[in-house]
Amino acid sequence: MERKKYSSYAEIERDLEILKLEKEINYQKLVLSFQKTKESITPQNIVNGFISSYTGYVKKSFPEILQSILPFIINWFINRKRGD
C-alpha cells in the first residue's frame, strides 16, 4: 500500500476524522449484528427452525411412510374385527 503524503495538518485531521467515523460505523454494525443474533437464538426460534427443517422432509417422504405403515394398519383392523 502506498503511503500518502500530506501537505498540511488539516488533511491529516480530515483523514483521522474519516477513520474515526469509519471505526464507529463498523462498531455499530457489529453491535447490531450481535443484537440480531442474540434475538434469533431463543428457544422458540430454535424449535421453529428445527420443526421447519423436518417439515419439508416429512412432506417429501409422506407417501413412502404411508405405503409402509398402511399394511400394518389394515391388518390391525382386520384382526381386531375377527377378535369380536
Backbone as a chain_set.jsonl record, in Angstrom:
{"seq": "MERKKYSSYAEIERDLEILKLEKEINYQKLVLSFQKTKESITPQNIVNGFISSYTGYVKKSFPEILQSILPFIINWFINRKRGD", "coords": {"N": [[0.836, -1.169, 0.0], [0.539, 2.152, -0.822], [2.116, 4.947, 0.654], [0.542, 7.854, 1.83], [1.116, 11.261, 1.086], [1.071, 14.11, 2.95], [0.214, 17.561, 2.829], [-0.555, 19.374, 4.655], [-1.589, 19.962, 8.077], [-4.311, 19.978, 8.278], [-5.271, 18.218, 6.351], [-4.384, 15.808, 7.43], [-5.846, 15.769, 9.822], [-8.43, 15.666, 8.739], [-8.409, 13.138, 7.453], [-7.987, 11.54, 9.714], [-10.363, 12.022, 11.075], [-12.184, 10.897, 9.275], [-11.373, 8.203, 9.414], [-11.976, 7.724, 12.095], [-14.781, 7.989, 12.062], [-15.421, 5.878, 10.314], [-14.563, 3.745, 11.869], [-16.379, 3.936, 14.018], [-18.788, 3.446, 12.652], [-18.376, 0.79, 11.792], [-18.207, -0.425, 14.29], [-20.828, -0.011, 15.261], [-22.239, -1.515, 13.39], [-21.32, -4.036, 14.093], [-22.363, -4.238, 16.696], [-25.115, -4.164, 16.128], [-25.358, -6.493, 14.585], [-24.696, -8.407, 16.514], [-26.848, -8.031, 18.298], [-29.019, -8.831, 16.681], [-28.357, -11.501, 16.287], [-28.469, -12.415, 18.913], [-31.202, -12.046, 19.435], [-32.265, -13.882, 17.664], [-31.521, -16.302, 18.679], [-33.357, -17.861, 20.478], [-35.294, -20.025, 22.568], [-37.784, -20.551, 21.326], [-37.375, -19.791, 18.619], [-35.35, -21.582, 17.938], [-36.651, -24.06, 18.184], [-38.68, -23.662, 16.282], [-37.116, -23.459, 13.955], [-36.003, -26.025, 13.902], [-38.302, -27.595, 13.613], [-39.307, -26.62, 11.166], [-37.305, -27.418, 9.419], [-37.522, -30.197, 9.406], [-40.132, -30.511, 8.614], [-40.321, -30.15, 5.847], [-38.909, -32.405, 5.001], [-40.545, -34.478, 5.945], [-42.877, -33.982, 4.495], [-42.012, -34.564, 1.901], [-41.408, -37.283, 2.095], [-43.746, -38.441, 2.919], [-45.647, -40.026, 1.328], [-44.131, -42.416, 1.023], [-43.814, -43.216, 3.676], [-46.476, -43.626, 4.361], [-47.131, -45.765, 2.632], [-45.584, -47.778, 3.742], [-46.633, -48.076, 6.301], [-49.368, -48.44, 6.025], [-50.173, -51.221, 5.35], [-49.821, -52.494, 7.863], [-51.696, -51.137, 9.43], [-54.094, -51.856, 8.16], [-54.056, -54.662, 8.564], [-54.24, -54.654, 11.349], [-56.846, -53.632, 11.75], [-58.327, -55.655, 10.5], [-57.687, -57.937, 12.065], [-58.667, -57.06, 14.51], [-61.44, -56.956, 14.176], [-61.975, -59.651, 13.818], [-61.487, -60.662, 16.3], [-63.728, -59.969, 17.839]], "CA": [[0.0, 0.0, 0.0], [1.346, 3.353, -0.981], [1.968, 5.941, 1.713], [0.007, 9.123, 1.379], [1.907, 12.409, 1.51], [0.214, 15.217, 3.361], [0.831, 18.876, 2.692], [-0.939, 20.223, 5.79], [-2.187, 19.268, 9.217], [-5.754, 19.896, 8.036], [-5.502, 16.968, 5.622], [-4.193, 14.72, 8.39], [-7.01, 15.794, 10.713], [-9.597, 15.207, 7.974], [-8.301, 11.688, 7.302], [-8.2, 10.94, 11.035], [-11.803, 12.109, 11.359], [-12.822, 9.881, 8.424], [-11.072, 6.895, 10.009], [-12.736, 7.631, 13.346], [-16.179, 7.73, 11.711], [-15.492, 4.513, 9.78], [-14.435, 2.849, 13.017], [-17.649, 3.977, 14.746], [-19.784, 2.764, 11.814], [-18.118, -0.652, 11.876], [-18.568, -0.858, 15.642], [-22.292, -0.055, 15.349], [-22.664, -2.678, 12.606], [-21.027, -5.21, 14.902], [-23.338, -4.263, 17.791], [-26.411, -4.53, 15.545], [-25.28, -7.903, 14.219], [-24.748, -9.169, 17.759], [-28.215, -7.967, 18.813], [-29.879, -9.67, 15.843], [-28.023, -12.891, 16.589], [-28.982, -12.691, 20.25], [-32.655, -12.162, 19.331], [-32.646, -15.066, 16.9], [-31.22, -17.508, 19.453], [-34.3, -18.048, 21.574], [-35.821, -21.393, 22.483], [-38.871, -20.642, 20.358], [-36.809, -19.765, 17.27], [-34.607, -22.825, 17.72], [-37.647, -25.118, 17.956], [-39.317, -23.397, 14.988], [-36.159, -23.829, 12.907], [-35.902, -27.477, 13.895], [-39.552, -28.137, 13.055], [-39.432, -26.274, 9.75], [-36.372, -28.202, 8.616], [-38.025, -31.559, 9.268], [-41.438, -30.5, 7.971], [-40.095, -30.383, 4.419], [-38.502, -33.803, 4.824], [-41.714, -35.341, 6.157], [-43.79, -33.784, 3.364], [-41.472, -35.267, 0.738], [-41.393, -38.729, 2.281], [-45.034, -38.898, 3.455], [-46.203, -41.191, 0.597], [-43.364, -43.624, 1.328], [-44.165, -43.602, 5.054], [-47.842, -44.142, 4.325], [-47.107, -47.074, 1.981], [-45.005, -48.791, 4.626], [-47.455, -48.232, 7.511], [-50.74, -48.815, 5.667], [-50.475, -52.655, 5.522], [-49.948, -52.81, 9.288], [-52.972, -50.591, 9.915], [-55.163, -52.702, 7.607], [-54.027, -55.934, 9.298], [-54.723, -54.418, 12.714], [-58.305, -53.546, 11.696], [-58.855, -56.966, 10.167], [-57.552, -58.788, 13.245], [-59.495, -56.514, 15.585], [-62.811, -57.356, 13.929], [-62.074, -61.092, 13.99], [-61.465, -60.959, 17.732], [-65.039, -59.697, 18.461]], "C": [[0.889, 1.243, 0.0], [1.062, 4.347, 0.143], [1.47, 7.247, 1.111], [0.88, 10.25, 1.917], [0.956, 13.569, 1.772], [0.967, 16.535, 3.205], [0.449, 19.818, 3.833], [-1.529, 19.356, 6.908], [-3.697, 19.111, 9.037], [-6.101, 18.606, 7.29], [-5.368, 15.768, 6.549], [-5.402, 14.619, 9.31], [-8.266, 15.289, 10.005], [-9.567, 13.691, 7.812], [-8.494, 10.968, 8.636], [-9.677, 10.959, 11.419], [-12.568, 11.067, 10.538], [-12.597, 8.491, 9.009], [-11.847, 6.675, 11.305], [-14.2, 7.313, 13.063], [-16.36, 6.323, 11.14], [-15.408, 3.484, 10.9], [-15.745, 2.783, 13.791], [-18.751, 3.261, 13.969], [-19.605, 1.254, 11.904], [-18.47, -1.204, 13.251], [-20.08, -0.982, 15.782], [-22.852, -1.216, 14.532], [-22.456, -3.968, 13.397], [-22.031, -5.357, 16.039], [-24.705, -4.702, 17.27], [-26.438, -6.008, 15.168], [-25.368, -8.793, 15.455], [-26.163, -9.182, 18.328], [-29.158, -8.848, 17.999], [-29.626, -11.146, 16.112], [-28.591, -13.292, 17.938], [-30.499, -12.87, 20.226], [-33.07, -13.436, 18.616], [-32.376, -16.361, 17.665], [-32.102, -17.521, 20.698], [-34.825, -19.47, 21.469], [-36.917, -21.55, 21.427], [-38.328, -20.658, 18.927], [-36.032, -21.036, 16.958], [-35.573, -23.96, 17.408], [-38.323, -24.914, 16.607], [-38.392, -23.764, 13.832], [-36.023, -25.329, 12.775], [-37.126, -28.089, 13.24], [-39.651, -27.836, 11.569], [-38.468, -27.084, 8.889], [-36.872, -29.628, 8.42], [-39.401, -31.621, 8.634], [-41.301, -30.779, 6.482], [-39.724, -31.821, 4.142], [-39.704, -34.734, 4.954], [-42.695, -35.194, 5.0], [-43.309, -34.546, 2.136], [-41.6, -36.778, 0.885], [-42.713, -39.273, 2.818], [-45.627, -40.063, 2.668], [-45.455, -42.491, 0.899], [-43.675, -44.131, 2.73], [-45.549, -44.237, 5.074], [-47.89, -45.536, 3.693], [-46.531, -48.141, 2.904], [-45.875, -49.05, 5.854], [-48.852, -48.763, 7.191], [-51.02, -50.308, 5.785], [-50.618, -53.061, 6.992], [-51.276, -52.317, 9.864], [-54.124, -51.45, 9.417], [-55.214, -54.036, 8.342], [-54.546, -55.76, 10.721], [-56.241, -54.349, 12.743], [-58.936, -54.909, 11.397], [-58.795, -57.886, 11.385], [-58.42, -58.314, 14.399], [-60.946, -56.964, 15.403], [-62.992, -58.865, 14.113], [-62.133, -61.461, 15.481], [-62.815, -60.736, 18.402], [-65.985, -60.848, 18.393]], "O": [[1.863, 1.335, 0.747], [-0.089, 4.557, 0.528], [1.91, 7.679, 0.046], [1.33, 10.203, 3.062], [0.151, 13.946, 0.921], [2.177, 16.614, 3.416], [1.02, 20.899, 3.982], [-1.906, 18.202, 6.707], [-4.29, 18.19, 9.598], [-7.12, 17.978, 7.577], [-6.149, 14.82, 6.462], [-5.922, 13.529, 9.552], [-9.071, 14.57, 10.597], [-10.585, 13.027, 8.011], [-9.101, 9.898, 8.679], [-10.177, 10.009, 12.022], [-13.491, 10.43, 11.045], [-13.53, 7.692, 9.09], [-12.315, 5.569, 11.576], [-14.797, 6.471, 13.734], [-17.344, 5.652, 11.449], [-16.106, 2.47, 10.874], [-16.181, 1.699, 14.181], [-19.56, 2.546, 14.56], [-20.579, 0.521, 12.075], [-18.974, -2.321, 13.365], [-20.568, -1.953, 16.36], [-23.836, -1.837, 14.936], [-23.294, -4.869, 13.377], [-22.5, -6.46, 16.32], [-25.376, -5.52, 17.898], [-27.432, -6.694, 15.406], [-26.046, -9.82, 15.436], [-26.634, -10.221, 18.79], [-30.005, -9.537, 18.566], [-30.561, -11.946, 16.16], [-29.134, -14.387, 18.088], [-31.03, -13.742, 20.913], [-34.114, -14.011, 18.927], [-32.942, -17.403, 17.335], [-31.654, -17.233, 21.808], [-34.803, -20.058, 20.387], [-36.97, -22.558, 20.722], [-38.779, -21.459, 18.109], [-36.059, -21.514, 15.824], [-35.347, -24.735, 16.478], [-38.523, -25.875, 15.864], [-38.844, -24.324, 12.834], [-35.938, -25.853, 11.665], [-37.009, -28.991, 12.411], [-40.04, -28.706, 10.789], [-38.786, -27.402, 7.743], [-36.658, -30.209, 7.356], [-39.807, -32.682, 8.158], [-42.073, -31.555, 5.918], [-40.176, -32.4, 3.154], [-39.862, -35.667, 4.166], [-43.287, -36.183, 4.567], [-44.12, -35.116, 1.406], [-41.871, -37.476, -0.092], [-42.794, -40.458, 3.144], [-46.08, -41.026, 3.286], [-46.073, -43.548, 1.019], [-43.788, -45.338, 2.948], [-45.765, -45.259, 5.725], [-48.621, -46.401, 4.175], [-46.954, -49.296, 2.847], [-45.848, -50.155, 6.394], [-49.45, -49.463, 8.008], [-52.081, -50.648, 6.308], [-51.461, -53.896, 7.318], [-51.899, -52.994, 10.682], [-55.045, -51.743, 10.18], [-56.295, -54.499, 8.707], [-55.228, -56.644, 11.238], [-56.873, -54.921, 13.631], [-59.961, -55.265, 11.979], [-59.784, -58.551, 11.694], [-58.865, -59.137, 15.199], [-61.609, -57.316, 16.379], [-64.064, -59.307, 14.526], [-62.756, -62.453, 15.861], [-63.031, -61.29, 19.48], [-67.112, -60.75, 18.876]]}, "num_chains": 1, "name": "protein.A"}
